[in-house]
């Protein structure tokens, strides 16, 4: 819980690199950890990093949720990558999730 709170604080402060460092230091990151880190990337238009984190989640057998996907879509939009945003939206729909 402490790491999740710290990652979220970094996200709110716009410190995406620190959020990623904390995520890496977390022994057992969960969906909340990843979602907060993806949101930090979103705020900095770090769309490639956001998509890498979604991929990492799957490698760890964690299921991205609406928050994870929505932040990744927004990161792609912030980075001017409309085609990637649409791809993530399509993935959300395949997973049975509705964007918020």
Beta strands, then each sheet from edge to edge (+ up, - down):
end
